[in-house]
């Protein structure tokens, strides 16, 4: 498909870089393909050198595979001319350089070309692109690299089938999976090319003499076991390229050959749509009644994701379609993935008849340290950063003088580990789930799994403890980005502590992530972990037990599942008699205040909590390992704000001003912009209650905007709906509906029943505003049961209960 040129790109270097990356090429690849140096490519991409228009046409356009994309080609040439201050040349016409010449000799040469038993699916764009890469420029070595089972062999066969007619002497496919000795590669090629027997000349010499004047494509499949430093097999490839100017080589391997002339292309798993199509096609081949339906599509898509969308794994799954339903197959994959991926066709090579064998084949080619590192990577779910990998891998045996980075780079080069770049620019190291399961199996067999999981837990405890206080300061956005990809690892670490009955370890990790979960709206999940500790509370020391109980109180208002929490008040009071930390006392008394009847009694509890928070700043008690529960500055700022907020709700405007002002000042000192958003929201509510719609709208809009920028879910949940109400009162009904609909979705995502009740009430008010009485009744019917769940007579001033969340 032709692409329109990106008209927003205004320099030759920028477009050249974009097109190179789109082609999957490094600067070295493009240099090899064009015959120019890497430094020149870099200078051109930085616009430090002026491009030669004729060279761009003759070398760069075919190297980038732009023969069939005239708009992009013309745009690149145009920018090259503009860079030199010249007029662009006349429109370009592309012709393939090679003629289709089929002779008897060509027919003989191609007689060994394999005919695949099934059609290849989902690879047409790659096939066309790689054909252009091979034929469109002077780079005569292309290596297809990728993980086990990704379909490199089938892709190479499809490329060869497309191209063999363009080579005067045809093409030859040589399978090398069974060749484990580099020294015999030359004789293997001699046999594959059907050279006459009986010669006493060395196979290498015979091969070069035969191919020196041939124009042909030679495909070498499964080359990875022959790639090594000073390998005779790699040296032979280099010699063939140098001695045979019309020879092209297409090689499949799990790692590159590290030759100067080498282009490489990393073969990716299938797109989900193509993976589904392959699974359905192969399933229908074993069960004629099998078909894709709306009912089974989600299950089939889940199957494809379970096996990383690898063609080999999909074919192994589909082979079982005659005796397993999709749901049964999915259940088997979720339980033991590799045990399910067996039973490959008998005409496949032995290492491809089960996925475990395919991965094992790669594993056996690793050295001891690379194997140990792969096993270490197996405990990470969804990948990891280098810092956590270093902690987990530190216990593994090391080769003297060899750094972890060297083994990691080797695993990346061998297509067992892939690298993703985070938005912050750091690398994240990932295993396909099939490879990860195999790595864990090997760790279990080596007796390493428990030690690896213990290290994994320690790594994430350290990460979240380090992040904890940064999340309450100026670096919050950077740390949120750092932690967001680690949610699956966090869950895995917590589950390990629960499964292994390491309850104290679990408690420490729950505290370490408490603020992160609160900030990002994951309090339901945090509460479930804390609740699972309740049966084992007696195993925890008093301070730790109290901190966990406070954490559970903090999230209890959001969900009916944890009601009523006041049944734990007596336990909390008993633990307070043992605990000496003033900040912990402050937070406990905040929650106790919520169970006091009447404003006067609750205010006394509030003021007691604030007094404890002030004392906590002067008398530090428990350590940083207790997380936000012992952060006295955060606690005091939060309690002052929350107290002001409840006073505003009850009309005590004058009493609310001093604590609100002090909270804002403390927040500025700490760099707590999220608390600034809370203060702005409360000030907006105060303006609303005073009837100043203009000021209320301005303050609430600023609060919601700041909370959105900071990804602060709780403030969005609490104040966006109020902004919607103010917008309604200001007469902008469409915008009010948008804000309230967004608030409804957010409350459902947060699973916060309290905020949901308030949004339902505001939506009822909007319906009344529009004269929709039936709709208003439906919204109120949804709101009232939730409100009744949480209502205490002394604290209910309207149809919506208001009790600010705080630490």
Helices and strands as residue ranges (DSSP letters): H 12-22, H 27-34, H 38-45, H 53-55, I 56-60, H 61-63, H 70-83, H 104-109, G 110-112, H 124-135, E 141-145, H 152-163, G 164-166, E 171-175, G 182-184, H 185-192, H 203-211, E 216-221, G 224-226, H 232-243, E 247-253, E 262-266, H 272-286, H 294-306, H 311-318, H 326-335, H 337-340, G 350-352, H 355-363, H 368-377, E 384-385, H 386-393, H 404-413, E 418-421, E 427-430, H 433-445, H 449-470, H 476-484, H 487-499, H 503-519, H 523-533, G 534-539, H 542-556, G 560-562, G 565-568, H 569-578, H 582-593, H 599-618, G 624-630, H 632-649, H 653-670, H 673-690, H 693-709, H 713-729, H 733-750, H 753-769, H 773-790, G 793-795
